[in-house]
Structures are given as C-alpha cells and as structure tokens.
Amino acid sequence: MSSDFDQALLLYFDGQQAKPSIQEQQPQTLNIFPSQPMHIEPSPKGPMASSAAAGAHQVAGPSKNSQPPKAGAGPPLAAGKSSKAAIKREGSSGGKHGGAGPSSSDQEGPRTPDPKTLRRLAQNREAARKSRLRKKAYIQQLESGRIRLAHLEQEVQMARTHQGALWGTGTLSPDAALFNLEYERWLGDHSKVVARLRAAAEEHRPDGELRAYADEAVSHYGALMGHKARLAAADPLHLLSGLWKSAAERCFLWIGGFRPSELIKVAVRHVEPLAEQQAAGARDVEQAARRAEEALDAELDALLRSLSEVVAADGQPPPPGVFAGQLYLPGGADAAAGYMGGMGHMHMALAMDKVATLGTFLRQADELRMQALQALRQMLTARQAARCFVAVDDYFCRLRMLSSLWATTRPAPPQQLPRGPAG
C-alpha cells in the first residue's frame, strides 16, 4: 500500500515537471492587447517563475539600448544595421585590396596624353598667341590712326588760319600754303633726326651706328628736296621768293635754298683737323660746287632778263583792280583771264612759259645741294660726318633764332631830336 502511494506520488511530480517544459517549447507570440504595460510582464506563478525570469534576463540584455516603445523590434534592427556595417566594411576593405591598381595610378597623377592630343593643345596655344598679337597690333593701329587724325585736324586748322591770314592779301597760293605746312613739319622731324645723331656722337657710339644716323640725316634732306620739287612744278615763284624761310635765312638764299659751296665751308670748319687727303678732297668739292653755281647763275640771269623784256614789251595796260594784292581774291582770276583774252595775251603767255622754266633751275640747284651733302658723307669718316651734319643744322637754327630775336627783341631806333627854327 505504501509502495503504491509512493509510486503515484513520483508520477505526480513527474507530470508537474513535464508541463513547464511543454510550455517552454511553445513559440512566443506577440500580445497585441496587453492588460498591463508592455514593459511590465506578469510574473509567472509556480515553477515557471524561474524559467520566465531566466528568459527575461536573456531578452533584457540586448534590449537595453533600444527605446521602450520599440522593445520588440530593437534586436532585429540592430542586427540589420550591424550586418550592413559589416558588409560596408567588407566592401571597403575589398575595394582597397582589390582596387589597389587604379588608386595607385590616381595617386601617381594623370596619364600622359597621346601625340595627337598634344599637337591639338599646341595648335590651340599657338592660335591663342597669334590672336593676342593680332589684337595688340589692331589696338596699336587704332591708336596711331587716332594720333594721325588729331595731327591732320591740327594741320587743317593751321592751314585755315594761315590761309585766312595770307590769302586776305592774295600773296600765297594754295600750293604754297601746303608747302609751308610740309616744311614746318619737316623741320620738326629733322630736329629729332639731328638729336639722335648728336646723342650718338656725344656718347661715342660705334662707327656703324654713327654711319646709319648720318645716312638718315642725308635721306631726310632728300625728303625736303622732294617737297620742293613738287612745289617747283606748281609755284616756282614761291620757292624763289623764300617766304617759307626765316628773314635771316633769306639773306643767304640761292635759288630756293643754301649755296652748296657755303655749306661745304661751314661743315669743314667744324670737323677740322682733316687729313691731307680729306682736305684736298674738300677743296675739290668746294671748287666744283662753285663752278656749277656760277654756271647756273648765268643761265638764271639770262632767263630773268628775257622775262623782264617780255613783260616790258606788253603795251596793254592791265585791267583795273588786278594787282598782286588781289590776285587770289574772288574775282581776281576772272579779271586776269579776261586780260589774257585781250591783246596782251601773247606776251603774258610767253612770260608764263618763262616762269614755268624757273622750276628747272630750282630742281638743278637742289641736285647740286644733294651732291654736296653726299660728297661730304663719302669724304668724311663716320664720326666726322656726324659732327658735320650736326654743325650744319646748328648753323641754320642760329639763323632762324636770329630772325626770331630780331622780330621780338630788336632795339628801338634812336629818336631824333626835333630841329629848332633856323637861325
């Protein structure tokens, strides 16, 4: 009896121990409608308290860092994040190990372009450089054009003023007025040429450089002869009159310019001492120039006498109002044309032909002047030629200065005492 009771008691306890294990094997479900707050779970009763407490400790461990409302979803999200981070780390480590080639090439720098690309880049750079040069040249042309335009406007204004002052008396033709402006401009340019020559001579530049400056001075005199040749064909009387020169220069005027023989004497005086051969050559050049001057003077005197005879032979009186002061005024040309249509047209036509011949003498005189300058250039050394042309320019500058001083600061004429009554 007692053994049966003991056996039944053991079976009872075995059954009670089997129930919690079955409950523990059941899957956990989510309590959608809890009767208590979710963070407070009902404490199990009986033998299930120990197992429930152990499960609670296991669940509470990983959910400490999660928020209370999301206690159930905390562990899966954390696991997902950790897995993604692990994947990223693996990817980055794999990229570092697997992509070692490209990263090293990036660190080394860009690859060298092929020859075709290099040629294209060089062509682009050359085109850009040429474009900049063209732009710079265009800007310089615009600036030089603006300066030339300003000079032309100034010259036109000067010409209008000059013509207004001189045409009022009818003593200057349009060609003569234009030549006067060209001569003034030539004087300004020639002063710059001589300044360069003077600086080179004073600084003891090499002979080659001095020779180049001396040649420039001679060629600049040739430019003046070209201006005079054009005026000699249009208005030779203006060149012979010397109105384009200063008053002191007109005292030494010879057929529209300086005497070649006098120029040679002035030049040689400033380049002495000369070698014996140079001195002999200077005397020969001076004598040849003097003989040519005398021959030209004789021909010019004959032409002027003939012109005087033709004008004196015309017995018809000129029309009233036609004289030198009104020749270029309105109506003067018509009156002169009417006179030419009368009886005196034959003599006046012959006289005009003789006046036109004066241009030939002017051109021959300028040729003698250029021959004298070129002979001095060939006879003297480079340094002597530089001093020679500087001295010639100084000579003419002093004559112009003398004229200016005489016109502005000449002494007043002495006053004569009034004469008393005789006796």
C-alpha positions in Angstrom: 0.0 0.0 0.0 2.7 2.3 0.9 4.7 1.4 -2.2 1.7 2.2 -4.4 1.4 5.6 -2.8 5.0 6.4 -3.3 4.8 5.4 -6.9 1.8 7.6 -7.5 3.4 10.5 -5.8 6.5 10.2 -8.1 4.3 10.1 -11.1 2.5 13.2 -10.0 5.8 15.1 -9.6 7.0 13.9 -12.9 3.8 15.2 -14.6 4.2 18.6 -12.9 7.8 18.9 -14.2 6.8 18.0 -17.8 4.1 20.8 -18.1 6.6 23.7 -17.9 8.9 22.1 -20.5 5.9 21.8 -22.9 5.0 25.5 -22.2 8.6 26.5 -22.8 8.6 24.7 -26.2 5.6 26.7 -27.4 6.6 29.6 -29.7 6.3 33.1 -28.2 3.5 35.2 -29.7 3.0 39.0 -29.6 0.5 40.2 -27.1 -1.5 42.7 -29.2 -3.8 43.8 -26.4 -1.9 43.6 -23.2 -3.7 44.1 -20.0 -0.7 45.7 -18.5 2.0 48.0 -19.8 4.3 46.2 -22.3 7.4 46.9 -20.2 5.8 45.1 -17.3 5.2 41.4 -17.8 3.1 39.3 -15.4 5.2 37.4 -13.1 4.7 33.6 -13.6 3.4 31.5 -10.8 4.7 28.3 -9.6 7.6 26.6 -11.1 7.5 28.7 -14.3 8.8 31.8 -12.4 12.4 30.6 -12.6 12.3 29.9 -16.3 10.4 33.1 -17.0 13.0 35.1 -15.0 15.8 33.5 -16.9 14.1 34.3 -20.2 13.5 37.9 -19.1 17.2 38.3 -18.3 18.2 36.9 -21.7 15.8 39.3 -23.5 16.6 42.3 -21.4 20.3 42.1 -22.1 20.3 43.0 -25.8 17.3 45.5 -25.5 18.9 47.9 -23.0 19.9 50.3 -25.7 16.6 50.3 -27.5 13.7 52.6 -26.9 10.8 51.3 -24.7 8.0 51.6 -27.3 10.1 49.6 -29.8 11.3 46.9 -27.5 10.1 44.1 -29.7 11.7 45.5 -32.9 15.0 46.6 -31.4 17.1 43.4 -31.8 16.2 42.8 -35.5 17.0 46.4 -36.4 20.3 46.4 -34.5 21.2 43.1 -36.2 20.4 44.6 -39.6 22.5 47.7 -39.0 25.4 45.6 -37.8 25.1 43.4 -40.9 25.1 46.4 -43.2 28.1 47.9 -41.4 29.9 44.6 -41.8 29.0 44.5 -45.5 30.3 48.1 -45.9 33.5 47.3 -44.1 34.0 44.2 -46.3 33.3 46.3 -49.4 35.7 49.0 -48.4 38.3 46.5 -47.4 37.7 44.6 -50.7 37.9 47.9 -52.6 41.2 48.7 -51.0 42.7 45.3 -51.7 41.0 44.7 -55.0 41.3 48.2 -56.4 44.9 48.8 -55.5 45.9 49.3 -59.2 43.6 52.3 -60.0 44.1 54.0 -56.7 47.9 53.9 -57.1 47.5 55.3 -60.7 45.3 58.1 -59.4 47.9 58.9 -56.8 50.7 58.9 -59.4 48.8 61.6 -61.5 47.0 61.8 -64.9 48.3 59.7 -67.7 50.4 61.4 -70.5 48.2 62.4 -73.4 48.8 60.8 -76.8 50.7 62.8 -79.5 47.5 63.8 -81.3 46.2 65.5 -78.2 49.5 67.2 -77.6 49.5 68.5 -81.1 46.0 69.8 -80.7 46.9 71.6 -77.5 50.0 73.1 -79.1 47.9 74.3 -82.0 45.4 75.9 -79.6 48.1 77.6 -77.7 49.7 78.9 -80.9 46.3 80.2 -82.2 45.6 81.9 -78.9 49.1 83.6 -79.1 48.5 84.8 -82.7 45.1 86.1 -81.7 46.6 88.1 -78.9 49.3 89.5 -81.2 46.6 90.5 -83.8 44.6 92.2 -81.1 47.6 94.1 -79.9 48.5 95.2 -83.4 44.9 96.2 -84.1 44.9 98.3 -80.9 48.2 99.9 -81.9 46.8 100.7 -85.4 43.8 102.3 -83.9 45.9 104.4 -81.5 48.3 105.5 -84.3 45.3 106.3 -86.5 43.8 108.4 -83.8 47.1 110.3 -83.4 47.4 110.9 -87.1 43.8 112.1 -87.3 44.5 114.6 -84.5 47.6 115.8 -86.3 45.6 116.2 -89.5 42.9 118.1 -87.8 45.5 120.4 -86.3 47.2 120.9 -89.6 43.9 121.7 -91.3 43.1 124.2 -88.6 46.6 125.7 -89.0 46.1 125.8 -92.8 42.8 127.6 -92.5 44.3 130.1 -90.1 47.4 130.5 -92.3 45.4 130.8 -95.5 43.0 133.2 -93.9 45.9 135.5 -92.9 47.8 135.3 -96.1 45.0 134.9 -98.7 43.5 138.1 -97.5 46.3 140.0 -99.2 46.5 137.5 -102.1 50.2 136.8 -101.6 50.1 133.0 -101.2 48.7 130.3 -103.4 47.1 127.1 -102.1 50.1 125.0 -103.2 52.5 127.4 -101.4 50.4 127.3 -98.2 50.5 123.5 -98.3 54.3 123.5 -98.9 54.7 125.8 -95.9 52.9 123.3 -93.7 55.0 120.5 -95.0 58.2 122.4 -94.4 57.2 123.2 -90.8 56.5 119.5 -90.3 59.8 118.6 -91.9 61.7 121.0 -89.5 60.1 119.2 -86.5 61.1 115.8 -87.8 64.6 116.9 -88.8 65.2 118.2 -85.3 64.5 114.7 -84.0 66.9 113.2 -86.6 69.7 115.5 -85.6 69.0 115.0 -81.9 69.6 111.2 -82.4 72.7 111.9 -84.4 74.0 114.4 -81.8 73.4 111.9 -78.9 75.2 109.1 -80.8 78.2 111.4 -81.4 78.4 112.6 -77.8 78.1 109.1 -76.4 80.8 107.8 -78.7 78.7 105.1 -80.3 80.3 102.6 -82.7 81.1 103.8 -86.2 78.4 101.6 -87.8 75.7 103.2 -85.7 77.0 106.7 -86.4 77.1 105.9 -90.1 73.4 104.8 -90.0 72.4 108.1 -88.3 74.4 110.2 -90.8 72.7 108.4 -93.7 69.3 109.1 -92.1 70.2 112.8 -92.0 71.1 112.8 -95.7 68.0 110.9 -96.7 65.9 113.4 -94.7 67.4 116.2 -96.7 66.3 114.2 -99.7 62.7 114.2 -98.5 62.8 118.0 -98.3 64.1 118.1 -101.9 61.1 116.0 -102.9 58.6 118.5 -101.4 60.4 121.4 -103.2 60.3 119.5 -106.5 56.5 119.3 -106.3 56.2 122.9 -105.5 58.7 123.9 -108.2 56.2 122.4 -110.8 53.2 124.2 -109.2 54.5 127.5 -107.9 58.2 128.2 -108.6 57.9 131.8 -107.6 57.2 130.9 -104.0 60.4 128.9 -103.8 62.4 131.7 -105.3 60.9 134.3 -103.0 62.0 132.4 -99.9 58.8 133.2 -98.0 58.9 129.8 -96.4 62.3 130.7 -94.9 63.1 133.0 -92.0 64.2 136.6 -92.7 67.9 135.9 -91.8 67.9 132.7 -94.0 66.5 134.7 -96.9 69.6 136.9 -96.8 71.7 133.9 -97.8 69.2 132.3 -100.2 70.4 131.0 -103.5 67.8 129.6 -106.0 65.4 128.4 -103.3 68.0 127.2 -100.8 71.5 127.3 -99.5 74.6 127.6 -101.6 76.5 124.2 -101.7 79.9 125.9 -101.6 79.0 127.8 -98.4 77.6 124.7 -96.8 80.9 122.8 -97.5 82.9 125.6 -95.9 80.7 125.6 -92.8 80.9 121.8 -92.5 84.7 121.6 -92.9 85.3 124.3 -90.3 83.6 122.1 -87.6 85.3 118.8 -88.5 88.9 120.0 -88.6 91.6 118.8 -88.3 91.3 116.9 -91.5 93.8 114.5 -93.1 95.7 115.8 -96.1 93.7 113.7 -98.5 90.5 114.8 -96.9 91.4 118.5 -97.1 92.3 118.2 -100.7 89.0 116.4 -101.4 87.1 119.1 -99.6 88.8 121.8 -101.7 88.0 120.0 -104.9 84.3 119.5 -103.9 84.0 123.2 -103.0 85.5 124.4 -106.2 83.3 122.1 -108.3 80.3 123.4 -106.5 81.3 127.0 -107.0 81.7 126.4 -110.8 78.3 124.8 -111.0 76.8 127.6 -109.1 78.3 130.2 -111.4 77.1 128.4 -114.5 73.6 128.1 -113.1 73.6 131.8 -112.0 74.5 132.8 -115.6 71.6 130.8 -117.1 69.2 132.1 -114.5 70.2 135.7 -115.1 69.7 135.2 -118.8 66.2 133.8 -118.2 65.3 136.7 -115.9 66.4 139.3 -118.4 64.4 137.6 -121.1 61.4 137.6 -118.8 61.8 141.2 -118.0 61.9 142.1 -121.7 58.8 140.1 -122.4 56.8 141.8 -119.6 58.1 145.3 -120.7 57.1 144.7 -124.3 53.5 144.3 -123.4 52.0 147.8 -124.0 48.4 146.9 -123.0 47.5 148.2 -119.5 46.3 145.6 -117.0 42.6 145.7 -116.1 41.7 147.8 -113.0 41.9 146.0 -109.7 44.3 143.3 -110.9 47.5 143.6 -108.9 49.5 141.4 -106.5 47.3 142.1 -103.6 44.1 140.9 -105.3 45.3 138.1 -107.5 43.9 135.3 -105.3 40.8 137.1 -104.1 37.4 136.3 -105.6 37.1 137.9 -109.0 40.9 138.3 -109.5 41.3 135.2 -111.5 38.3 136.1 -113.8 39.8 139.5 -114.4 43.2 138.0 -115.2 41.5 135.6 -117.6 39.8 138.4 -119.3 43.1 140.2 -119.7 44.6 137.1 -121.2 41.8 137.1 -123.8 42.7 140.6 -124.9 45.6 142.0 -126.9 48.2 141.3 -124.2 47.7 137.5 -124.1 50.6 136.7 -126.3 53.2 138.5 -124.2 51.7 137.2 -120.9 51.6 133.6 -122.3 55.3 133.8 -123.2 56.1 135.3 -119.8 54.2 132.4 -118.0 56.2 129.9 -120.0 59.4 131.5 -118.8 58.2 131.5 -115.2 57.4 127.8 -115.6 61.0 127.3 -116.7 62.2 128.5 -113.3 61.2 125.2 -111.9 64.0 123.6 -113.9 66.6 125.8 -112.3 65.2 125.1 -108.8 65.5 121.3 -109.4 69.1 121.7 -110.7 70.0 123.8 -107.6 68.6 121.1 -105.3 70.5 118.4 -107.2 73.8 120.4 -106.5 72.9 120.6 -102.8 72.3 116.9 -102.5 75.6 116.2 -104.4 77.4 118.4 -101.9 75.9 116.6 -98.9 76.6 113.1 -100.4 80.2 114.2 -101.2 80.7 115.2 -97.6 79.3 112.0 -96.4 81.6 109.9 -98.5 84.7 112.0 -97.9 84.5 112.1 -94.1 84.6 109.3 -91.5 81.5 108.2 -89.7 82.4 110.4 -86.6 83.4 113.4 -88.7 80.2 113.1 -90.8 78.1 113.1 -87.6 79.8 116.3 -86.4 79.4 117.8 -89.9 75.6 117.3 -90.1 75.1 118.5 -86.6 77.1 121.6 -87.3 75.1 122.3 -90.5 71.8 122.0 -88.6 73.1 124.3 -85.8 74.0 126.9 -88.4 70.5 127.1 -89.8 69.0 127.0 -86.3 71.1 130.0 -85.3 69.9 131.9 -88.4 66.2 131.2 -87.5 66.9 132.2 -83.9 68.4 135.5 -85.2 65.3 136.2 -87.1 63.1 135.5 -84.1 65.2 137.6 -81.8 65.2 140.5 -84.3 61.5 140.3 -84.7 60.8 140.3 -80.9 63.6 142.0 -79.1 65.3 144.3 -81.6 66.4 147.6 -80.1 64.3 150.6 -80.7 65.6 153.1 -83.3 67.3 156.2 -81.9 65.0 159.1 -81.6 66.0 162.2 -83.5 65.8 165.5 -81.6 63.4 167.9 -83.2 65.1 170.6 -85.2 64.6 174.1 -83.9 63.9 177.1 -86.1 66.8 178.2 -88.3 68.8 180.9 -87.0 
